[in-house]
């Protein structure tokens, strides 16, 4: 089952990586995958909080930065981290709807 998840360096979490269509897995395997995913998914808000703290630090630096080039670099880092947060929320919400469908 570990092979069903891969480390995403950008997001800082393991994400599902299934070798075949969901329906092709037997029920016990589906349940095991979902249980593992729920553990990972439960940590996504904490991961988002970590990134938000980094963004706040960068914004503090930006507010006192006088060099244009450095300001641009800080803005790029902030935008990149904000993109990661957006993607993490997508994973969190997308899989929440999948989980509820499976449990219905």
ZITAWO-V375422 format. One record per residue. N is the residue number from 1. SS is DSSP state (2 for helix, 1 for strand, 0 for the rest). BURIAL is + if it has 9 or more other ideal C-beta (glycine too) atoms within 8 Angstrom, else -. Layout:
# ZITAWO-V375422
N|SS|BURIAL / N|SS|BURIAL
This chain:
# ZITAWO-V375422
1|0|- / 2|2|- / 3|2|- / 4|2|+ / 5|1|+ / 6|1|- / 7|1|- / 8|1|+ / 9|0|- / 10|0|- / 11|0|+ / 12|0|+ / 13|1|+ / 14|1|- / 15|1|+ / 16|1|- / 17|0|- / 18|0|+ / 19|0|- / 20|0|- / 21|0|- / 22|2|- / 23|2|- / 24|2|- / 25|0|+ / 26|0|- / 27|2|- / 28|2|- / 29|2|+ / 30|2|+ / 31|2|- / 32|2|+ / 33|2|+ / 34|2|+ / 35|2|- / 36|2|+ / 37|2|+ / 38|2|+ / 39|2|- / 40|2|+ / 41|2|+ / 42|0|- / 43|0|+ / 44|2|+ / 45|2|- / 46|2|- / 47|2|+ / 48|2|+ / 49|2|- / 50|2|+ / 51|2|+ / 52|2|+ / 53|2|- / 54|2|+ / 55|2|+ / 56|2|- / 57|2|- / 58|2|+ / 59|2|+ / 60|2|- / 61|2|+ / 62|2|+ / 63|2|- / 64|2|- / 65|0|+ / 66|0|- / 67|0|- / 68|2|- / 69|2|- / 70|2|- / 71|2|+ / 72|2|- / 73|2|- / 74|2|+ / 75|2|+ / 76|2|- / 77|2|+ / 78|2|+ / 79|2|- / 80|2|- / 81|2|+ / 82|2|+ / 83|2|- / 84|2|+ / 85|2|+ / 86|2|- / 87|2|+ / 88|2|+ / 89|2|+ / 90|2|- / 91|2|+ / 92|2|+ / 93|2|- / 94|2|- / 95|2|+ / 96|2|+ / 97|2|- / 98|2|- / 99|2|+ / 100|2|- / 101|2|- / 102|2|- / 103|2|- / 104|0|-
